[in-house]
């Protein structure tokens, strides 16, 4: 018999570790298979059945998928540690005016600023190498800046840049029990709840009700017959 499992896709910068840990605690007999996917391929991975549910970045084509928004990431600029931006706690879009900016082909930020460099690196990882070489700044979600952290680079939040939404997606229609359980974990649902509500107590049988009544009457009789302690004279 094939063991039960749920395949979770996650894009670069996605952090499913907390949910995976909770899943393992609650369902040790059901494997949660973590499957990395490129940001541009996350939705297709669900549609093709490669994964059952996935973390993805919005906006993207979600045709045929049910989508639940999770959180929004801060947009940051990655620069060398000796860059003028490193002296500030945060920057604005105006600070990027005239600044060379790298836009990789796998760019996930639907916003542009600065002066885009004509050459487009293949990946964000390639762009990071060019940032370190002094070729320009890179605008990414904060999680990607952390993912590609280097000692010679730093990043600063861009206060007026749009945020980068993150969601989970699964096939449209009624989700499977395993997908529904994963959604509950993501939403913080407690182990003893169902869709966020406490499970109703099971109904007692007629015999259980009779025994309960008899126990209650017996307890009441004992209380009634209990002698009253008299104080010392």
Buried (B, 14 or more C-beta within 10 A) or exposed (E): EEEEEBBBBBBBBBEBEEBBEBBEEEBEEBBBEBEEBBBBBBBBBBBEEBBBBBBBBBEBEBEEBBBEEBEBBBBBBBBBEEBEBEEEEBBBBEBBEEBBBBBBEBBBBEEEBBBBBEEBBEBBBBBBBBBBEEBBBBBBBBBBBEBBEEEEBBBBBBEEBEBBBBBBBBBEEEBBEBBBBBBBBBEEBEEEEEEEEEEEEEEEEEEEEEEEEEEEEEEEEEEEEEEEEEEEE
